[in-house]
Amino acid sequence: MKTVQSKNILFCLLLLLPTLTFAGEIFGTLKKDGKPLAKQEVKFVQGTTLIGTATTDEKGYFSFVAKPIGKLSLQLPGYEGATFDVFSTNNSSGYTLSLVKEGDKWALKKQ
């Protein structure tokens, strides 16, 4: 009986393992005019698909675990043009970004 239970547990772990290994944390800090951009929604988009969202804390920090591997677009709603390409890997990826005004649009620049 224990052998059957052990095999079932092992089988479940093998099914679950790929979903655990193909996810990476994308984290960072957003600033505007040198100050933290607090309570800002951050969208993560791959192609035309919204992968998920995060919200910055009072220090402008955000964190998001992205399951798809590859290039994602980090977007800031309310700031037209404010996008930045980020990359999801099996490891964590960190970004420190500044929101700057360029003409009539916004841009995110890596610090």
C-alpha positions as CSV (number, residue, x, y, z in Angstrom):
1,M,0.0,0.0,0.0
2,K,2.8,2.4,0.8
3,T,4.4,1.8,-2.5
4,V,1.2,2.9,-4.3
5,Q,1.0,6.1,-2.2
6,S,4.7,6.8,-2.9
7,K,4.2,6.4,-6.6
8,N,1.2,8.7,-6.5
9,I,3.1,11.4,-4.6
10,L,6.1,11.1,-7.0
11,F,3.8,11.3,-10.0
12,C,2.0,14.5,-8.6
13,L,5.4,16.1,-7.9
14,L,6.6,15.3,-11.5
15,L,3.5,17.0,-12.9
16,L,3.8,20.0,-10.7
17,L,7.6,20.5,-11.1
18,P,7.5,22.1,-14.6
19,T,5.1,24.8,-13.4
20,L,7.4,25.6,-10.5
21,T,10.6,25.8,-12.5
22,F,9.2,27.9,-15.4
23,A,8.4,31.1,-13.4
24,G,10.6,34.0,-12.6
25,E,10.2,37.0,-10.3
26,I,10.4,40.5,-11.9
27,F,10.9,43.1,-9.3
28,G,12.1,46.7,-9.1
29,T,11.6,50.3,-8.1
30,L,9.8,53.0,-10.0
31,K,10.7,56.7,-9.5
32,K,9.3,60.0,-10.8
33,D,11.2,63.2,-10.3
34,G,13.7,61.3,-8.1
35,K,10.9,60.2,-5.7
36,P,9.3,56.8,-5.3
37,L,6.2,56.3,-7.5
38,A,3.8,55.0,-4.9
39,K,0.5,53.1,-5.4
40,Q,1.1,52.8,-9.2
41,E,-0.5,49.9,-11.1
42,V,2.1,48.1,-13.2
43,K,0.9,45.9,-16.1
44,F,2.9,43.0,-17.6
45,V,2.0,42.3,-21.2
46,Q,3.3,39.7,-23.6
47,G,2.4,40.5,-27.2
48,T,-1.3,41.6,-26.8
49,T,-1.9,39.3,-23.7
50,L,-2.1,40.8,-20.2
51,I,0.0,38.4,-18.1
52,G,-0.8,40.1,-14.8
53,T,-0.5,43.3,-12.7
54,A,1.3,44.5,-9.6
55,T,1.1,47.7,-7.5
56,T,4.0,49.7,-6.2
57,D,4.3,50.2,-2.4
58,E,5.1,53.5,-0.7
59,K,8.7,53.2,-1.7
60,G,7.9,52.5,-5.4
61,Y,8.8,48.8,-5.1
62,F,6.9,46.2,-7.2
63,S,7.2,42.4,-7.5
64,F,5.6,40.0,-9.9
65,V,6.1,36.3,-10.6
66,A,5.7,35.7,-14.4
67,K,5.1,32.2,-15.5
68,P,5.9,32.7,-19.2
69,I,9.6,32.9,-20.0
70,G,10.7,35.6,-22.4
71,K,10.2,39.3,-23.1
72,L,7.4,41.2,-21.5
73,S,6.3,44.8,-21.7
74,L,6.1,46.6,-18.4
75,Q,3.4,49.3,-18.8
76,L,2.2,52.1,-16.5
77,P,-1.5,52.9,-17.0
78,G,-2.2,56.7,-16.9
79,Y,1.2,57.5,-18.4
80,E,0.9,57.3,-22.2
81,G,4.0,55.8,-23.8
82,A,5.4,54.6,-20.4
83,T,6.6,51.1,-21.4
84,F,9.8,49.2,-20.8
85,D,10.8,45.7,-22.0
86,V,11.6,43.3,-19.2
87,F,12.6,39.7,-19.3
88,S,11.2,36.8,-17.4
89,T,13.7,33.9,-16.8
90,N,14.0,31.1,-14.4
91,N,15.8,33.5,-12.1
92,S,14.8,36.8,-10.6
93,S,15.2,40.0,-12.7
94,G,15.5,43.4,-11.1
95,Y,14.9,46.8,-12.6
96,T,15.2,50.4,-11.3
97,L,13.3,52.7,-13.6
98,S,12.6,56.4,-13.8
99,L,9.5,57.9,-15.3
100,V,10.4,60.9,-17.4
101,K,8.4,63.2,-19.7
102,E,9.5,63.3,-23.3
103,G,7.4,65.9,-25.2
104,D,3.8,65.0,-24.8
105,K,4.5,61.3,-23.8
106,W,6.1,59.5,-20.9
107,A,9.0,57.1,-21.0
108,L,10.6,54.7,-18.6
109,K,14.4,54.8,-18.4
110,K,16.7,52.4,-16.7
111,Q,18.8,53.9,-13.9
